[in-house]
Amino acid sequence: MVDGLVIVSALFTGVAFLLTLWRFVKGPTAVDRVVAFDVLTIISITLIVLIAWVSDRGIYLDVALVYALLSFLGVIAFARYQERGF
């Protein structure tokens, strides 16, 4: 049962990744691309957590946490950059 759940979760996450990647490439403005990039990082974090669950290794959860924090800081930095209008 768990193996089937992991496969279905990975499949849906992969489809979401591909659709978001399309929006990242196709996005008409820089803001659209940044939002798509943020969603891509969230999907990547989901995949990392899924891998941690399947492999039963806790270190991957630490990697996912650091990746999430860096992603958050990147989005905040871009928002500050856009706010100043450079």
PyMOL Python script that loads the backbone (N, CA, C, O; Angstrom):
from pymol import cmd

cmd.read_pdbstr("""\
ATOM      1  N   MET A   1       0.812  -1.193   0.000  1.00  0.00           N
ATOM      2  CA  MET A   1       0.000   0.000   0.000  1.00  0.00           C
ATOM      3  C   MET A   1       0.859   1.260   0.000  1.00  0.00           C
ATOM      4  O   MET A   1       0.585   2.207  -0.738  1.00  0.00           O
ATOM      5  N   VAL A   2       1.900   1.266   0.834  1.00  0.00           N
ATOM      6  CA  VAL A   2       2.762   2.439   0.922  1.00  0.00           C
ATOM      7  C   VAL A   2       3.534   2.631  -0.377  1.00  0.00           C
ATOM      8  O   VAL A   2       3.723   3.764  -0.821  1.00  0.00           O
ATOM      9  N   ASP A   3       3.984   1.538  -0.994  1.00  0.00           N
ATOM     10  CA  ASP A   3       4.718   1.656  -2.251  1.00  0.00           C
ATOM     11  C   ASP A   3       3.848   2.267  -3.339  1.00  0.00           C
ATOM     12  O   ASP A   3       4.322   3.092  -4.120  1.00  0.00           O
ATOM     13  N   GLY A   4       2.608   1.881  -3.397  1.00  0.00           N
ATOM     14  CA  GLY A   4       1.691   2.459  -4.373  1.00  0.00           C
ATOM     15  C   GLY A   4       1.463   3.938  -4.118  1.00  0.00           C
ATOM     16  O   GLY A   4       1.375   4.731  -5.056  1.00  0.00           O
ATOM     17  N   LEU A   5       1.367   4.308  -2.841  1.00  0.00           N
ATOM     18  CA  LEU A   5       1.193   5.708  -2.477  1.00  0.00           C
ATOM     19  C   LEU A   5       2.407   6.536  -2.875  1.00  0.00           C
ATOM     20  O   LEU A   5       2.265   7.659  -3.361  1.00  0.00           O
ATOM     21  N   VAL A   6       3.583   5.993  -2.673  1.00  0.00           N
ATOM     22  CA  VAL A   6       4.813   6.694  -3.048  1.00  0.00           C
ATOM     23  C   VAL A   6       4.883   6.876  -4.558  1.00  0.00           C
ATOM     24  O   VAL A   6       5.271   7.943  -5.034  1.00  0.00           O
ATOM     25  N   ILE A   7       4.516   5.860  -5.306  1.00  0.00           N
ATOM     26  CA  ILE A   7       4.557   5.951  -6.767  1.00  0.00           C
ATOM     27  C   ILE A   7       3.563   6.990  -7.270  1.00  0.00           C
ATOM     28  O   ILE A   7       3.892   7.796  -8.140  1.00  0.00           O
ATOM     29  N   VAL A   8       2.356   6.975  -6.730  1.00  0.00           N
ATOM     30  CA  VAL A   8       1.345   7.956  -7.147  1.00  0.00           C
ATOM     31  C   VAL A   8       1.778   9.366  -6.755  1.00  0.00           C
ATOM     32  O   VAL A   8       1.608  10.301  -7.537  1.00  0.00           O
ATOM     33  N   SER A   9       2.330   9.529  -5.564  1.00  0.00           N
ATOM     34  CA  SER A   9       2.810  10.843  -5.123  1.00  0.00           C
ATOM     35  C   SER A   9       3.937  11.343  -6.014  1.00  0.00           C
ATOM     36  O   SER A   9       3.958  12.513  -6.397  1.00  0.00           O
ATOM     37  N   ALA A  10       4.864  10.468  -6.342  1.00  0.00           N
ATOM     38  CA  ALA A  10       5.973  10.854  -7.217  1.00  0.00           C
ATOM     39  C   ALA A  10       5.474  11.206  -8.611  1.00  0.00           C
ATOM     40  O   ALA A  10       5.995  12.125  -9.243  1.00  0.00           O
ATOM     41  N   LEU A  11       4.481  10.489  -9.090  1.00  0.00           N
ATOM     42  CA  LEU A  11       3.925  10.770 -10.411  1.00  0.00           C
ATOM     43  C   LEU A  11       3.251  12.140 -10.449  1.00  0.00           C
ATOM     44  O   LEU A  11       3.496  12.929 -11.361  1.00  0.00           O
ATOM     45  N   PHE A  12       2.407  12.421  -9.466  1.00  0.00           N
ATOM     46  CA  PHE A  12       1.744  13.722  -9.418  1.00  0.00           C
ATOM     47  C   PHE A  12       2.745  14.857  -9.226  1.00  0.00           C
ATOM     48  O   PHE A  12       2.600  15.925  -9.819  1.00  0.00           O
ATOM     49  N   THR A  13       3.746  14.626  -8.407  1.00  0.00           N
ATOM     50  CA  THR A  13       4.766  15.643  -8.188  1.00  0.00           C
ATOM     51  C   THR A  13       5.570  15.888  -9.458  1.00  0.00           C
ATOM     52  O   THR A  13       5.914  17.030  -9.761  1.00  0.00           O
ATOM     53  N   GLY A  14       5.872  14.832 -10.200  1.00  0.00           N
ATOM     54  CA  GLY A  14       6.582  14.987 -11.466  1.00  0.00           C
ATOM     55  C   GLY A  14       5.777  15.754 -12.494  1.00  0.00           C
ATOM     56  O   GLY A  14       6.325  16.588 -13.215  1.00  0.00           O
ATOM     57  N   VAL A  15       4.484  15.482 -12.570  1.00  0.00           N
ATOM     58  CA  VAL A  15       3.618  16.222 -13.500  1.00  0.00           C
ATOM     59  C   VAL A  15       3.547  17.689 -13.094  1.00  0.00           C
ATOM     60  O   VAL A  15       3.616  18.573 -13.948  1.00  0.00           O
ATOM     61  N   ALA A  16       3.409  17.953 -11.803  1.00  0.00           N
ATOM     62  CA  ALA A  16       3.387  19.335 -11.323  1.00  0.00           C
ATOM     63  C   ALA A  16       4.703  20.038 -11.629  1.00  0.00           C
ATOM     64  O   ALA A  16       4.712  21.220 -11.976  1.00  0.00           O
ATOM     65  N   PHE A  17       5.808  19.321 -11.503  1.00  0.00           N
ATOM     66  CA  PHE A  17       7.114  19.900 -11.808  1.00  0.00           C
ATOM     67  C   PHE A  17       7.211  20.288 -13.281  1.00  0.00           C
ATOM     68  O   PHE A  17       7.687  21.374 -13.611  1.00  0.00           O
ATOM     69  N   LEU A  18       6.761  19.403 -14.161  1.00  0.00           N
ATOM     70  CA  LEU A  18       6.823  19.694 -15.593  1.00  0.00           C
ATOM     71  C   LEU A  18       5.926  20.867 -15.975  1.00  0.00           C
ATOM     72  O   LEU A  18       6.326  21.713 -16.774  1.00  0.00           O
ATOM     73  N   LEU A  19       4.732  20.928 -15.421  1.00  0.00           N
ATOM     74  CA  LEU A  19       3.835  22.044 -15.721  1.00  0.00           C
ATOM     75  C   LEU A  19       4.391  23.371 -15.206  1.00  0.00           C
ATOM     76  O   LEU A  19       4.280  24.399 -15.875  1.00  0.00           O
ATOM     77  N   THR A  20       4.979  23.343 -14.032  1.00  0.00           N
ATOM     78  CA  THR A  20       5.564  24.559 -13.481  1.00  0.00           C
ATOM     79  C   THR A  20       6.817  24.963 -14.246  1.00  0.00           C
ATOM     80  O   THR A  20       7.084  26.151 -14.422  1.00  0.00           O
ATOM     81  N   LEU A  21       7.574  23.993 -14.695  1.00  0.00           N
ATOM     82  CA  LEU A  21       8.744  24.293 -15.513  1.00  0.00           C
ATOM     83  C   LEU A  21       8.332  24.969 -16.816  1.00  0.00           C
ATOM     84  O   LEU A  21       9.015  25.873 -17.297  1.00  0.00           O
ATOM     85  N   TRP A  22       7.215  24.527 -17.383  1.00  0.00           N
ATOM     86  CA  TRP A  22       6.699  25.164 -18.597  1.00  0.00           C
ATOM     87  C   TRP A  22       6.342  26.622 -18.309  1.00  0.00           C
ATOM     88  O   TRP A  22       6.636  27.498 -19.122  1.00  0.00           O
ATOM     89  N   ARG A  23       5.717  26.892 -17.174  1.00  0.00           N
ATOM     90  CA  ARG A  23       5.372  28.270 -16.815  1.00  0.00           C
ATOM     91  C   ARG A  23       6.633  29.083 -16.568  1.00  0.00           C
ATOM     92  O   ARG A  23       6.675  30.271 -16.889  1.00  0.00           O
ATOM     93  N   PHE A  24       7.650  28.465 -16.007  1.00  0.00           N
ATOM     94  CA  PHE A  24       8.911  29.167 -15.762  1.00  0.00           C
ATOM     95  C   PHE A  24       9.552  29.598 -17.075  1.00  0.00           C
ATOM     96  O   PHE A  24      10.053  30.717 -17.182  1.00  0.00           O
ATOM     97  N   VAL A  25       9.539  28.733 -18.055  1.00  0.00           N
ATOM     98  CA  VAL A  25      10.136  29.057 -19.355  1.00  0.00           C
ATOM     99  C   VAL A  25       9.257  30.040 -20.114  1.00  0.00           C
ATOM    100  O   VAL A  25       9.775  30.948 -20.762  1.00  0.00           O
ATOM    101  N   LYS A  26       7.955  29.881 -20.049  1.00  0.00           N
ATOM    102  CA  LYS A  26       7.017  30.643 -20.854  1.00  0.00           C
ATOM    103  C   LYS A  26       6.588  31.956 -20.205  1.00  0.00           C
ATOM    104  O   LYS A  26       6.024  32.816 -20.882  1.00  0.00           O
ATOM    105  N   GLY A  27       6.844  32.127 -18.915  1.00  0.00           N
ATOM    106  CA  GLY A  27       6.334  33.286 -18.185  1.00  0.00           C
ATOM    107  C   GLY A  27       6.645  34.607 -18.860  1.00  0.00           C
ATOM    108  O   GLY A  27       7.796  34.868 -19.211  1.00  0.00           O
ATOM    109  N   PRO A  28       5.634  35.445 -19.046  1.00  0.00           N
ATOM    110  CA  PRO A  28       5.872  36.686 -19.781  1.00  0.00           C
ATOM    111  C   PRO A  28       6.651  37.737 -18.988  1.00  0.00           C
ATOM    112  O   PRO A  28       7.329  38.571 -19.589  1.00  0.00           O
ATOM    113  N   THR A  29       6.573  37.718 -17.671  1.00  0.00           N
ATOM    114  CA  THR A  29       7.280  38.723 -16.878  1.00  0.00           C
ATOM    115  C   THR A  29       8.244  38.042 -15.908  1.00  0.00           C
ATOM    116  O   THR A  29       8.194  36.833 -15.681  1.00  0.00           O
ATOM    117  N   ALA A  30       9.115  38.866 -15.352  1.00  0.00           N
ATOM    118  CA  ALA A  30      10.081  38.345 -14.388  1.00  0.00           C
ATOM    119  C   ALA A  30       9.389  37.869 -13.110  1.00  0.00           C
ATOM    120  O   ALA A  30       9.830  36.906 -12.482  1.00  0.00           O
ATOM    121  N   VAL A  31       8.324  38.534 -12.735  1.00  0.00           N
ATOM    122  CA  VAL A  31       7.597  38.132 -11.528  1.00  0.00           C
ATOM    123  C   VAL A  31       6.972  36.750 -11.720  1.00  0.00           C
ATOM    124  O   VAL A  31       6.988  35.928 -10.804  1.00  0.00           O
ATOM    125  N   ASP A  32       6.420  36.493 -12.915  1.00  0.00           N
ATOM    126  CA  ASP A  32       5.870  35.165 -13.198  1.00  0.00           C
ATOM    127  C   ASP A  32       6.948  34.098 -13.095  1.00  0.00           C
ATOM    128  O   ASP A  32       6.709  33.007 -12.577  1.00  0.00           O
ATOM    129  N   ARG A  33       8.115  34.416 -13.584  1.00  0.00           N
ATOM    130  CA  ARG A  33       9.214  33.450 -13.525  1.00  0.00           C
ATOM    131  C   ARG A  33       9.678  33.200 -12.091  1.00  0.00           C
ATOM    132  O   ARG A  33      10.011  32.069 -11.735  1.00  0.00           O
ATOM    133  N   VAL A  34       9.702  34.236 -11.277  1.00  0.00           N
ATOM    134  CA  VAL A  34      10.125  34.063  -9.886  1.00  0.00           C
ATOM    135  C   VAL A  34       9.103  33.237  -9.112  1.00  0.00           C
ATOM    136  O   VAL A  34       9.473  32.380  -8.309  1.00  0.00           O
ATOM    137  N   VAL A  35       7.824  33.492  -9.352  1.00  0.00           N
ATOM    138  CA  VAL A  35       6.793  32.693  -8.681  1.00  0.00           C
ATOM    139  C   VAL A  35       6.891  31.238  -9.130  1.00  0.00           C
ATOM    140  O   VAL A  35       6.782  30.325  -8.310  1.00  0.00           O
ATOM    141  N   ALA A  36       7.097  31.020 -10.424  1.00  0.00           N
ATOM    142  CA  ALA A  36       7.248  29.649 -10.927  1.00  0.00           C
ATOM    143  C   ALA A  36       8.497  28.998 -10.342  1.00  0.00           C
ATOM    144  O   ALA A  36       8.481  27.813 -10.010  1.00  0.00           O
ATOM    145  N   PHE A  37       9.576  29.761 -10.214  1.00  0.00           N
ATOM    146  CA  PHE A  37      10.795  29.216  -9.622  1.00  0.00           C
ATOM    147  C   PHE A  37      10.568  28.842  -8.160  1.00  0.00           C
ATOM    148  O   PHE A  37      11.075  27.822  -7.691  1.00  0.00           O
ATOM    149  N   ASP A  38       9.808  29.665  -7.444  1.00  0.00           N
ATOM    150  CA  ASP A  38       9.498  29.351  -6.052  1.00  0.00           C
ATOM    151  C   ASP A  38       8.664  28.075  -5.960  1.00  0.00           C
ATOM    152  O   ASP A  38       8.890  27.247  -5.077  1.00  0.00           O
ATOM    153  N   VAL A  39       7.716  27.916  -6.854  1.00  0.00           N
ATOM    154  CA  VAL A  39       6.914  26.689  -6.866  1.00  0.00           C
ATOM    155  C   VAL A  39       7.791  25.489  -7.224  1.00  0.00           C
ATOM    156  O   VAL A  39       7.613  24.405  -6.670  1.00  0.00           O
ATOM    157  N   LEU A  40       8.739  25.679  -8.149  1.00  0.00           N
ATOM    158  CA  LEU A  40       9.661  24.591  -8.490  1.00  0.00           C
ATOM    159  C   LEU A  40      10.489  24.168  -7.281  1.00  0.00           C
ATOM    160  O   LEU A  40      10.736  22.979  -7.080  1.00  0.00           O
ATOM    161  N   THR A  41      10.914  25.131  -6.482  1.00  0.00           N
ATOM    162  CA  THR A  41      11.680  24.765  -5.292  1.00  0.00           C
ATOM    163  C   THR A  41      10.802  24.036  -4.279  1.00  0.00           C
ATOM    164  O   THR A  41      11.267  23.112  -3.612  1.00  0.00           O
ATOM    165  N   ILE A  42       9.546  24.439  -4.157  1.00  0.00           N
ATOM    166  CA  ILE A  42       8.638  23.742  -3.243  1.00  0.00           C
ATOM    167  C   ILE A  42       8.408  22.307  -3.710  1.00  0.00           C
ATOM    168  O   ILE A  42       8.381  21.379  -2.902  1.00  0.00           O
ATOM    169  N   ILE A  43       8.245  22.136  -5.013  1.00  0.00           N
ATOM    170  CA  ILE A  43       8.064  20.786  -5.553  1.00  0.00           C
ATOM    171  C   ILE A  43       9.333  19.962  -5.349  1.00  0.00           C
ATOM    172  O   ILE A  43       9.258  18.774  -5.033  1.00  0.00           O
ATOM    173  N   SER A  44      10.491  20.585  -5.528  1.00  0.00           N
ATOM    174  CA  SER A  44      11.753  19.881  -5.295  1.00  0.00           C
ATOM    175  C   SER A  44      11.894  19.474  -3.831  1.00  0.00           C
ATOM    176  O   SER A  44      12.377  18.383  -3.529  1.00  0.00           O
ATOM    177  N   ILE A  45      11.475  20.348  -2.933  1.00  0.00           N
ATOM    178  CA  ILE A  45      11.507  20.015  -1.508  1.00  0.00           C
ATOM    179  C   ILE A  45      10.584  18.835  -1.222  1.00  0.00           C
ATOM    180  O   ILE A  45      10.911  17.958  -0.422  1.00  0.00           O
ATOM    181  N   THR A  46       9.434  18.824  -1.879  1.00  0.00           N
ATOM    182  CA  THR A  46       8.518  17.696  -1.723  1.00  0.00           C
ATOM    183  C   THR A  46       9.168  16.397  -2.181  1.00  0.00           C
ATOM    184  O   THR A  46       9.034  15.363  -1.526  1.00  0.00           O
ATOM    185  N   LEU A  47       9.874  16.454  -3.309  1.00  0.00           N
ATOM    186  CA  LEU A  47      10.565  15.257  -3.794  1.00  0.00           C
ATOM    187  C   LEU A  47      11.672  14.816  -2.841  1.00  0.00           C
ATOM    188  O   LEU A  47      11.866  13.619  -2.628  1.00  0.00           O
ATOM    189  N   ILE A  48      12.393  15.768  -2.270  1.00  0.00           N
ATOM    190  CA  ILE A  48      13.450  15.427  -1.321  1.00  0.00           C
ATOM    191  C   ILE A  48      12.857  14.761  -0.078  1.00  0.00           C
ATOM    192  O   ILE A  48      13.404  13.778   0.422  1.00  0.00           O
ATOM    193  N   VAL A  49      11.749  15.291   0.414  1.00  0.00           N
ATOM    194  CA  VAL A  49      11.093  14.683   1.578  1.00  0.00           C
ATOM    195  C   VAL A  49      10.570  13.295   1.231  1.00  0.00           C
ATOM    196  O   VAL A  49      10.641  12.379   2.050  1.00  0.00           O
ATOM    197  N   LEU A  50      10.048  13.140   0.029  1.00  0.00           N
ATOM    198  CA  LEU A  50       9.570  11.827  -0.409  1.00  0.00           C
ATOM    199  C   LEU A  50      10.723  10.826  -0.479  1.00  0.00           C
ATOM    200  O   LEU A  50      10.569   9.669  -0.085  1.00  0.00           O
ATOM    201  N   ILE A  51      11.865  11.267  -0.975  1.00  0.00           N
ATOM    202  CA  ILE A  51      13.047  10.399  -1.022  1.00  0.00           C
ATOM    203  C   ILE A  51      13.509  10.054   0.394  1.00  0.00           C
ATOM    204  O   ILE A  51      13.911   8.921   0.660  1.00  0.00           O
ATOM    205  N   ALA A  52      13.452  11.033   1.303  1.00  0.00           N
ATOM    206  CA  ALA A  52      13.831  10.766   2.692  1.00  0.00           C
ATOM    207  C   ALA A  52      12.910   9.736   3.320  1.00  0.00           C
ATOM    208  O   ALA A  52      13.351   8.899   4.107  1.00  0.00           O
ATOM    209  N   TRP A  53      11.645   9.796   2.979  1.00  0.00           N
ATOM    210  CA  TRP A  53      10.687   8.842   3.534  1.00  0.00           C
ATOM    211  C   TRP A  53      10.921   7.438   2.987  1.00  0.00           C
ATOM    212  O   TRP A  53      10.867   6.457   3.729  1.00  0.00           O
ATOM    213  N   VAL A  54      11.182   7.351   1.683  1.00  0.00           N
ATOM    214  CA  VAL A  54      11.387   6.042   1.062  1.00  0.00           C
ATOM    215  C   VAL A  54      12.697   5.413   1.535  1.00  0.00           C
ATOM    216  O   VAL A  54      12.737   4.227   1.860  1.00  0.00           O
ATOM    217  N   SER A  55      13.770   6.212   1.574  1.00  0.00           N
ATOM    218  CA  SER A  55      15.075   5.665   1.937  1.00  0.00           C
ATOM    219  C   SER A  55      15.285   5.580   3.448  1.00  0.00           C
ATOM    220  O   SER A  55      16.260   4.986   3.909  1.00  0.00           O
ATOM    221  N   ASP A  56      14.374   6.172   4.218  1.00  0.00           N
ATOM    222  CA  ASP A  56      14.439   6.157   5.676  1.00  0.00           C
ATOM    223  C   ASP A  56      15.728   6.802   6.190  1.00  0.00           C
ATOM    224  O   ASP A  56      16.375   6.296   7.107  1.00  0.00           O
ATOM    225  N   ARG A  57      16.079   7.926   5.578  1.00  0.00           N
ATOM    226  CA  ARG A  57      17.261   8.679   5.999  1.00  0.00           C
ATOM    227  C   ARG A  57      16.837  10.086   6.404  1.00  0.00           C
ATOM    228  O   ARG A  57      16.234  10.817   5.618  1.00  0.00           O
ATOM    229  N   GLY A  58      17.152  10.443   7.608  1.00  0.00           N
ATOM    230  CA  GLY A  58      16.759  11.743   8.134  1.00  0.00           C
ATOM    231  C   GLY A  58      17.588  12.898   7.625  1.00  0.00           C
ATOM    232  O   GLY A  58      17.153  14.048   7.693  1.00  0.00           O
ATOM    233  N   ILE A  59      18.779  12.618   7.113  1.00  0.00           N
ATOM    234  CA  ILE A  59      19.650  13.691   6.644  1.00  0.00           C
ATOM    235  C   ILE A  59      19.024  14.444   5.478  1.00  0.00           C
ATOM    236  O   ILE A  59      19.277  15.635   5.295  1.00  0.00           O
ATOM    237  N   TYR A  60      18.212  13.756   4.694  1.00  0.00           N
ATOM    238  CA  TYR A  60      17.551  14.419   3.569  1.00  0.00           C
ATOM    239  C   TYR A  60      16.539  15.458   4.043  1.00  0.00           C
ATOM    240  O   TYR A  60      16.277  16.435   3.343  1.00  0.00           O
ATOM    241  N   LEU A  61      15.979  15.253   5.211  1.00  0.00           N
ATOM    242  CA  LEU A  61      15.069  16.248   5.766  1.00  0.00           C
ATOM    243  C   LEU A  61      15.816  17.529   6.118  1.00  0.00           C
ATOM    244  O   LEU A  61      15.283  18.626   5.956  1.00  0.00           O
ATOM    245  N   ASP A  62      17.052  17.391   6.600  1.00  0.00           N
ATOM    246  CA  ASP A  62      17.876  18.566   6.868  1.00  0.00           C
ATOM    247  C   ASP A  62      18.195  19.311   5.582  1.00  0.00           C
ATOM    248  O   ASP A  62      18.173  20.541   5.545  1.00  0.00           O
ATOM    249  N   VAL A  63      18.488  18.565   4.536  1.00  0.00           N
ATOM    250  CA  VAL A  63      18.762  19.175   3.234  1.00  0.00           C
ATOM    251  C   VAL A  63      17.528  19.926   2.743  1.00  0.00           C
ATOM    252  O   VAL A  63      17.642  21.041   2.234  1.00  0.00           O
ATOM    253  N   ALA A  64      16.367  19.329   2.890  1.00  0.00           N
ATOM    254  CA  ALA A  64      15.127  19.972   2.455  1.00  0.00           C
ATOM    255  C   ALA A  64      14.864  21.246   3.252  1.00  0.00           C
ATOM    256  O   ALA A  64      14.400  22.241   2.695  1.00  0.00           O
ATOM    257  N   LEU A  65      15.152  21.222   4.530  1.00  0.00           N
ATOM    258  CA  LEU A  65      14.940  22.400   5.367  1.00  0.00           C
ATOM    259  C   LEU A  65      15.863  23.544   4.957  1.00  0.00           C
ATOM    260  O   LEU A  65      15.420  24.686   4.845  1.00  0.00           O
ATOM    261  N   VAL A  66      17.127  23.250   4.734  1.00  0.00           N
ATOM    262  CA  VAL A  66      18.075  24.281   4.298  1.00  0.00           C
ATOM    263  C   VAL A  66      17.679  24.825   2.929  1.00  0.00           C
ATOM    264  O   VAL A  66      17.747  26.032   2.694  1.00  0.00           O
ATOM    265  N   TYR A  67      17.272  23.950   2.038  1.00  0.00           N
ATOM    266  CA  TYR A  67      16.833  24.360   0.705  1.00  0.00           C
ATOM    267  C   TYR A  67      15.611  25.272   0.795  1.00  0.00           C
ATOM    268  O   TYR A  67      15.512  26.243   0.045  1.00  0.00           O
ATOM    269  N   ALA A  68      14.691  24.974   1.691  1.00  0.00           N
ATOM    270  CA  ALA A  68      13.502  25.806   1.869  1.00  0.00           C
ATOM    271  C   ALA A  68      13.871  27.186   2.403  1.00  0.00           C
ATOM    272  O   ALA A  68      13.325  28.194   1.954  1.00  0.00           O
ATOM    273  N   LEU A  69      14.787  27.234   3.350  1.00  0.00           N
ATOM    274  CA  LEU A  69      15.207  28.525   3.897  1.00  0.00           C
ATOM    275  C   LEU A  69      15.915  29.373   2.848  1.00  0.00           C
ATOM    276  O   LEU A  69      15.675  30.577   2.760  1.00  0.00           O
ATOM    277  N   LEU A  70      16.780  28.759   2.057  1.00  0.00           N
ATOM    278  CA  LEU A  70      17.467  29.505   1.001  1.00  0.00           C
ATOM    279  C   LEU A  70      16.493  29.985  -0.069  1.00  0.00           C
ATOM    280  O   LEU A  70      16.647  31.086  -0.599  1.00  0.00           O
ATOM    281  N   SER A  71      15.518  29.188  -0.380  1.00  0.00           N
ATOM    282  CA  SER A  71      14.507  29.584  -1.354  1.00  0.00           C
ATOM    283  C   SER A  71      13.712  30.781  -0.841  1.00  0.00           C
ATOM    284  O   SER A  71      13.449  31.725  -1.586  1.00  0.00           O
ATOM    285  N   PHE A  72      13.335  30.737   0.419  1.00  0.00           N
ATOM    286  CA  PHE A  72      12.594  31.845   1.012  1.00  0.00           C
ATOM    287  C   PHE A  72      13.412  33.131   0.965  1.00  0.00           C
ATOM    288  O   PHE A  72      12.888  34.191   0.624  1.00  0.00           O
ATOM    289  N   LEU A  73      14.681  33.039   1.304  1.00  0.00           N
ATOM    290  CA  LEU A  73      15.534  34.225   1.274  1.00  0.00           C
ATOM    291  C   LEU A  73      15.701  34.763  -0.144  1.00  0.00           C
ATOM    292  O   LEU A  73      15.769  35.976  -0.344  1.00  0.00           O
ATOM    293  N   GLY A  74      15.767  33.874  -1.120  1.00  0.00           N
ATOM    294  CA  GLY A  74      15.874  34.309  -2.508  1.00  0.00           C
ATOM    295  C   GLY A  74      14.645  35.057  -2.978  1.00  0.00           C
ATOM    296  O   GLY A  74      14.761  36.062  -3.679  1.00  0.00           O
ATOM    297  N   VAL A  75      13.483  34.588  -2.606  1.00  0.00           N
ATOM    298  CA  VAL A  75      12.244  35.269  -2.994  1.00  0.00           C
ATOM    299  C   VAL A  75      12.140  36.625  -2.298  1.00  0.00           C
ATOM    300  O   VAL A  75      11.710  37.602  -2.912  1.00  0.00           O
ATOM    301  N   ILE A  76      12.522  36.693  -1.044  1.00  0.00           N
ATOM    302  CA  ILE A  76      12.508  37.970  -0.325  1.00  0.00           C
ATOM    303  C   ILE A  76      13.486  38.951  -0.965  1.00  0.00           C
ATOM    304  O   ILE A  76      13.167  40.131  -1.112  1.00  0.00           O
ATOM    305  N   ALA A  77      14.666  38.484  -1.345  1.00  0.00           N
ATOM    306  CA  ALA A  77      15.647  39.357  -1.997  1.00  0.00           C
ATOM    307  C   ALA A  77      15.113  39.879  -3.324  1.00  0.00           C
ATOM    308  O   ALA A  77      15.294  41.054  -3.641  1.00  0.00           O
ATOM    309  N   PHE A  78      14.462  39.029  -4.101  1.00  0.00           N
ATOM    310  CA  PHE A  78      13.896  39.484  -5.370  1.00  0.00           C
ATOM    311  C   PHE A  78      12.771  40.486  -5.137  1.00  0.00           C
ATOM    312  O   PHE A  78      12.651  41.459  -5.880  1.00  0.00           O
ATOM    313  N   ALA A  79      11.951  40.264  -4.124  1.00  0.00           N
ATOM    314  CA  ALA A  79      10.859  41.196  -3.832  1.00  0.00           C
ATOM    315  C   ALA A  79      11.405  42.565  -3.440  1.00  0.00           C
ATOM    316  O   ALA A  79      10.863  43.593  -3.847  1.00  0.00           O
ATOM    317  N   ARG A  80      12.465  42.579  -2.659  1.00  0.00           N
ATOM    318  CA  ARG A  80      13.089  43.860  -2.298  1.00  0.00           C
ATOM    319  C   ARG A  80      13.673  44.547  -3.531  1.00  0.00           C
ATOM    320  O   ARG A  80      13.581  45.766  -3.673  1.00  0.00           O
ATOM    321  N   TYR A  81      14.261  43.771  -4.403  1.00  0.00           N
ATOM    322  CA  TYR A  81      14.830  44.310  -5.638  1.00  0.00           C
ATOM    323  C   TYR A  81      13.732  44.914  -6.511  1.00  0.00           C
ATOM    324  O   TYR A  81      13.911  46.006  -7.050  1.00  0.00           O
ATOM    325  N   GLN A  82      12.616  44.234  -6.658  1.00  0.00           N
ATOM    326  CA  GLN A  82      11.505  44.731  -7.471  1.00  0.00           C
ATOM    327  C   GLN A  82      10.848  45.953  -6.834  1.00  0.00           C
ATOM    328  O   GLN A  82      10.371  46.844  -7.537  1.00  0.00           O
ATOM    329  N   GLU A  83      10.825  45.989  -5.511  1.00  0.00           N
ATOM    330  CA  GLU A  83      10.199  47.101  -4.806  1.00  0.00           C
ATOM    331  C   GLU A  83      10.949  48.405  -5.044  1.00  0.00           C
ATOM    332  O   GLU A  83      10.334  49.468  -5.134  1.00  0.00           O
ATOM    333  N   ARG A  84      12.248  48.332  -5.144  1.00  0.00           N
ATOM    334  CA  ARG A  84      13.051  49.534  -5.368  1.00  0.00           C
ATOM    335  C   ARG A  84      12.997  50.014  -6.803  1.00  0.00           C
ATOM    336  O   ARG A  84      13.307  51.173  -7.078  1.00  0.00           O
ATOM    337  N   GLY A  85      12.612  49.151  -7.715  1.00  0.00           N
ATOM    338  CA  GLY A  85      12.434  49.562  -9.098  1.00  0.00           C
ATOM    339  C   GLY A  85      13.715  49.716  -9.893  1.00  0.00           C
ATOM    340  O   GLY A  85      13.790  50.565 -10.781  1.00  0.00           O
ATOM    341  N   PHE A  86      14.710  48.924  -9.597  1.00  0.00           N
ATOM    342  CA  PHE A  86      15.968  49.009 -10.346  1.00  0.00           C
ATOM    343  C   PHE A  86      15.806  48.453 -11.717  1.00  0.00           C
ATOM    344  O   PHE A  86      16.760  48.439 -12.494  1.00  0.00           O
TER     345      PHE A  86
END
""", "prot")
cmd.dss("prot")
cmd.show_as("cartoon", "prot")
cmd.util.cbc("prot")
cmd.orient("prot")
